[in-house]
Amino acid sequence: MKVLVTVKRVIDYNVKVRVKSDNSDVDLNNVKMAMNPFCEIAVEEAVRLKEAGIATEVVAVSLGSKVCQEQLRTALALGADRAILVESDEILESLTVAKLLQKVVDDEKPGLVIMGKQAIDTDNNQTGQMLGALTGFPQGAFASDVKVDGDKVQVIREVDGGLQTVSLTLPAIVTSDLRLNEPRYASLPNIMKAKKKPLDIKTPADLGVEVKSHTRLVKVSPPAERKAGIKVASVEALVDKLKNEAKVI
Amino acid sequence: MAILVIAEHDNSELKPATLNTVAAAAQMGGDLHVLVAGAGCQSVADAAAKIQGVSQVLLAEDACYEHQLAENISLLINELGKDYTHIVAAATTSAKNFMPRVAALLDVAQISEIIRVESADTFDRPIYAGNAIATVQSLDSIKVITVRTTGFDAAAAEGGSATVRAVSMLHNAATSAFVGAEIAKSDRPELTSAQVIISGGRGMGNGENFALIEKVADKLGAAVGASRAAVDAGFVPNDMQVGQTGKIVAPDLYIAVGISGAIQHLAGMKDSKVIVAINKDEEAPIFQVADYGLVADLFEAVPQLEQQL
């Protein structure tokens, strides 16, 4: 079974973002970029499926400008066999990304597509589910455990209040939640080997998909600041403040 | 034209998140309809009909909708949704699962987790873990929206008298099946609807020590939460996690115990009305957002707090 895994280039999660002074967007100039943490978990899961003898090939896909090749090379260093970049300098909204991925799925015919549940830049949490709708594949979103069994995959999902287990008929889509696994680090020899692995480049035109905007970003603002309050000296003082000043207990 | 709100429920009870979602939808302008899709959920439809401002409740009952499987529910909403200007649901794990499928089937964008309605087509939503707020205008004729419930006060649960109309549309994709659920049973309120929350962080040291804050929670009728650090350390299960990668909460009172205040935790609770921090490190960032800070050893302060309540 072939496994397709998607990879998004985003701001490094350790970097504090700042809004541009003209409120047009956040400032990404000279900011460290990295693979989206949820995508790292997705890649790890795909590689583990290959190591377990369930996946025969792991194909990593990214969409965006040329620099996304860096994140695809990281995926290759982590154990993906080959990579595909759908190259475009335009803003790719989730729906467009899902349409492009649908075409890649049509070409590659994977048994399983593993994606991050959301990207830490736009926090949309939607591309995997959209791809599910477009392909007609079932989905196991927010997965904390994935077991392939014959023509089915059993997925434990993190839901409000606990866990839910679903059984999906393959081909299917899984989106990773935090506790699915702990991603490995790429070793230096594997980083070197990754440079020689195949990386194909396609364009939205090659795939026959029109890049369309369904939304307009009006502005980006910093969040309302919360002011620091006061320090209280003792538990007695705290209880007094909560009862008589804040009146919340 | 009308707005379709998708009810959040467990087939027996309407969840409070639906009330906040109705309040958000009311700001978009238009007749408000509520869809209750499930199995054996007439009582939910009856409750939805009483929500202030709702004019019609659509009730779709079938075994294939019982567990809110995204594959089936999305096909149902896709068929119903074509007659609406907006399709709105609470940003719970259930709706986050099926709503993007609805959007893709309708060939429109989804605007995720809005916190404000600027106009019928323009909405504010947090991006970058709440470190920036994007104002986004939808260019689609049907707007598919999920609502961060903490951004909206609840609509009144009583006072409405909507009609309930049964819809008999069957959409069973038959590609997925519910196997089981492990829902934590607790007498305490749910995190996302609690008025008071007390959360523990890495400073708790281990899972057993959470008993200290559970005692305080019992006195306050509070829900118990945790930081991601406490979850990652294995002290407590993930469904207790408050933060960008867990639950987003905004209670009247939030008590953070042994939590340093990482950005990802603050993103999940900084809209709480009153924040209390108890931490022995006076430099901890949590004090920068706390209304009342107590620099103290939590193992002394928390039992004292319990006694004095």
Interface residues (C-beta under 8 A of the other chain):
Chain A: I11 K16 V17 V19 V26 E93 S94 L95 A98 I120 D121 T122 D123 N124 N125 Q126 T127 G128 Q129 M130 L131 G132 A133 L134 G136 F137 P138 Q139 A141 F142 S144 Q154 R157 E158 V159 D160 G161 G162 L163 Q164 T165 V166 S167 L168 T169 A172 D177 L178 R179 S213 H214 T215 R216 L217 V218 K219 V220 S221 P222 P223 R226 A228 G229 I230 K231 V232 S234 V235 E236 L238 V239 K241 L242 A246 V248 I249
Chain B: H67 L69 A70 E71 S74 T92 T93 S94 K96 N97 F98 M99 P100 R101 V102 A103 A104 L105 D107 V108 A109 Q110 I111 S112 E113 T122 P126 I127 Y128 A129 G130 N131 A132 I133 A134 T135 V136 Q137 S138 L139 D140 A173 T175 S176 A177 F178 V179 G180 A181 E182 I183 A184 E190 T192 V196 L220 R228 P237 N238 D239 Q244 T245 K247 D252 L253 I263 K270 K273 V274 I275 V276 E282 F287 Q288 V289 A290 D291 Y292 G293 L294 V295 A296 A301 Q304 L305 Q308 L309
